[in-house]
Amino acid sequence: DCSLVFVHRNQEDIVPKLVQGLNGKQTLTVSDIDRFASRGGMVEIRKRNNHIEFSINKVALNQSGLIIQNRLLKLARTATE
């Protein structure tokens, strides 16, 4: 099973506690918060020049046991913690 948690940008203050609490669990974390993926979240989405871009934190994904297809990984930027 997999769950998904979307963290709205007005909840930025809960990111550290959320990431810590979900560490190792099969829960995909997604947000539009700046630097979300580099702070331990899995997928960070942002809009630039009328395009949607995203960053993926491979370390966080690996720790959760979740897998993202290589086709999607090729489109993403890689975030580092």
C-alpha positions in Angstrom: 0.0 0.0 0.0 1.0 3.6 -0.6 -0.4 6.8 0.7 0.2 10.3 -0.5 0.5 13.5 1.6 0.4 16.9 -0.1 1.8 19.6 2.1 0.4 23.1 1.2 2.8 26.0 1.2 1.1 27.6 4.2 2.1 24.5 6.2 5.9 25.0 5.7 6.6 24.9 9.5 5.5 21.3 9.8 7.9 20.0 7.1 10.7 18.8 9.4 8.3 17.0 11.8 6.3 15.5 8.9 9.4 14.2 7.1 10.8 12.7 10.3 7.5 11.1 11.2 7.1 9.5 7.8 10.7 8.4 7.3 10.8 4.8 6.2 7.0 4.6 5.6 5.5 4.0 2.1 3.9 7.5 2.0 4.7 9.7 -1.0 5.2 13.3 0.1 4.6 16.1 -2.4 4.6 19.9 -2.0 5.0 23.2 -3.7 7.1 24.5 -0.8 10.5 26.0 -1.9 13.3 23.4 -1.3 10.8 20.8 -0.1 12.7 17.9 -1.7 16.1 19.1 -0.4 14.6 19.2 3.1 13.6 15.6 3.0 10.3 15.6 1.0 10.1 13.3 -2.0 8.6 15.4 -4.8 8.7 19.2 -5.1 6.5 20.8 -7.7 6.9 24.4 -9.0 5.8 26.6 -11.9 8.4 28.4 -13.9 7.8 30.3 -17.1 4.4 28.7 -17.6 5.9 25.2 -17.2 5.6 22.7 -14.4 8.9 21.5 -13.0 9.6 19.1 -10.3 12.5 17.8 -8.2 12.7 14.3 -6.8 14.6 13.3 -3.6 15.9 9.8 -4.5 17.2 9.2 -1.0 13.8 9.8 0.6 12.2 7.6 -2.0 14.6 4.8 -1.4 14.1 5.0 2.4 10.4 4.6 1.9 10.7 1.7 -0.5 8.7 3.5 -3.1 9.8 3.3 -6.8 9.4 6.0 -9.5 9.7 4.9 -13.1 12.9 5.9 -14.9 10.9 7.8 -17.5 9.6 10.2 -14.8 13.0 10.4 -13.1 14.6 11.6 -16.4 12.2 14.5 -16.5 12.9 15.6 -12.9 15.7 17.4 -11.3 17.4 15.5 -8.5 17.3 17.1 -5.1 20.0 16.4 -2.5 19.5 16.7 1.2 
